[in-house]
Amino acid sequence: MAAVSAGAFVGAILIAPTAAQAHEQTVFLDRAGCGYYGWSNHGQAETARYSGSCSGHAWLRVNWNGNLSSWTHGLPSVRFTAPGLSGIAYSQHKSCETCSVSTILH
Amino acid sequence: MRPLRRMLVAGMLLLGLAGCAEPDRKVDGEVPTAQSQQYLSQHERAEGLAAQQRLLADRVASRQDYEASVDGLQRCLSTHGISLVNEGWNPVDQTSMMLWYRAPGKPDEYVAGYGDDCQSAYLSAVADEYRKSTESIMAPELMTLTRNCLTAKGIEVRGTEKGMPDLLASSDRHESVTTCVESGVNKLYPGIPVPVGW
């Protein structure tokens, strides 16, 4: 899975953003030798571990249509797809329950 | 400078300008991280933790314990003017509930702060225990659609899979599995945002 996630990640940063994807961004979350990333645009958000074998889950929450989700998590990845692929105001990402939070605003 | 190289440089500059036009949207520390646990009073927090302790006294977190904890979370949030929107058990694994905080007009920091604090006090320990002790089982109707989707993609399924772990174990095409699950989610639960973890 790590290879797939890393591939998706590399793809995400290699593709130049079009106007429709203007609010797409990736953040890096390092943790004890493991690499995690958070990524989102208006319609999707994802947190994933892309390298290393840390047991810390990938954590994600989003503000969608004015509501804030509680934190959800998965290992190695967790993804949120908004109905209609729109409405995400911001996403928040972390690499363990008590780790620091990175935020992507849209 | 050769024409091709000049075009490449020009293209890179344009991309750079596009990037500059879009401000850096990583804003660590400016928006609600809400992990400081400073929103609830000591009394409120102690009350929530005691409730979780009582539910976990038998060292087992049942579905009823989880739902009772969510009731506590709802009361905690309500006290501070935040509504809990409960979309029910996540059909992908049925080990957690899909919970949203809603408080129109209240600042994000406020909602995230009380949301996290109330969840920590009233739900987190029970939810963690429930997740650890409960097998990930996909809702049957979602599993059926997911299996059909995978088969249509030429990916073999055994037909005995119960959840995401089984589907991922029986296929090395993880992206196809998650795509099929998300496709099924969209068909079965339109309008409901369902997080997919794996």
Interface residues (C-beta under 8 A of the other chain):
Chain A: M1 V4 A8 A16 P17 A22 H23 Q25 V27 A58 L60 V62 N63 W64 G66 N67 L68 S69 S70 W71 T72 H73 G74 L75 P76 S77 V78 R79 F80 T81 A82 P83 Y90 Q92 T98 S100 V101 S102 T103 I104 L105 H106
Chain B: L15 A18 E22 R25 K26 V27 D28 E30 V31 P32 T33 Q35 V85 N90 S96 M98 L99 W100 Y101 R102 P104 D108 V111 A112 G115 D116 Q119 L168 H174 E175 T178 E182 V185 N186 P190 G191 I192 P193 V194 P195 V196 G197 W198
